[in-house]
Amino acid sequence: MKLIGNIDTLSQIQISLTSAIERVAALSHTLLTGAAGCGKTSTARYITDLTGWKLISIACDAIKTRSDVLLLIDRLDHTGYDRTGHYIKGSIIRPTIVFIDEIHNLSLSAQEYLGIVMEEWHMPVTDKEAHLMKMRIGDGMICWAPQFTLVGATTNDGKLSKPFRDRFKLRFVFTPYSLEESVRIVFSHAERLKIKIEDAGALEIAKRGRGVPRVLVSLLERCRDASITMKESAITKEVAVVAFHHMNIDPSGLTVTDIGLLKTLYDIGDPVGLDNLSTILNESPKVISEAIEPYLIQRRLVLRASKGRTITDEGRRYLSDGGHIKQSTKHEKVTITKSFDRGF
């Protein structure tokens, strides 16, 4: 797998992997944080591609109890250990990569149980647990765990408990890709999907992709559909512009929903709470806070504070320059107010 961008992160992972292999150990537990769709899952797969180690992907809902953690231990690769969990000298161990997406949704109890195994490499078991499950029991009635690496991906690592978060010795933050990297991503996926695209067409997609590969691929496929409908042999600039016009996506990537949120904040003027904003826009609070707001905040068009959401000066300029508001109306209101203040 060839990844684009995040060069420093990938370099640090390769250094840590080389060290782990030399020490006959697993890669340190790794936490990948940042915006959705920016390569966290791909990086987890990249690690397995580099090593050839087994990958287990687990949903947060699958890890809730002690029994769930014990079952996970049983799924790990136990090659290179004796029956009591001691490393067999000269053996080759193959640490398992355990990947959990949106790991901040793990319950506190699940974080506690996993944290024990991540740190101690074993978990105490009762007689009942030992008989009910096919587990490898070591000295003192413990279920021992072979070397493994927990790779957690999250858009909100602040929701993790501090003890659990501290178990991750490697932490990397993923940010949206640059325009140049976005263009490369568009070309890479166009090649994979066998889509013909011109340089100018790729640039139009990249400008609207928000620096997020998931969004870039989606827009690429929509432009492909447009090119077929328009009976064009490739995605040109003209094809892309027409496609985005029909999708109501402006040149910087803002959608009708994004602009609707900005206009709502502009019209109200005062800070607006999430619940009220949800009602006005007819969108769920989760969609607003996790899918819509982050890009607007990143663009410095919206400010999120304890009192609520407000539009920034940059946001007002954006609406004005795009013709979404009439500055003259606002100016007239100010003029009338000043007139009354003067006693006219």
Order of alpha helices (4+ residues) and beta strands (2+ residues): alpha-beta-alpha-beta-alpha-beta-alpha-beta-alpha-beta-beta-beta-alpha-beta-alpha-alpha-alpha-alpha-alpha-alpha-alpha-beta-beta-alpha-alpha
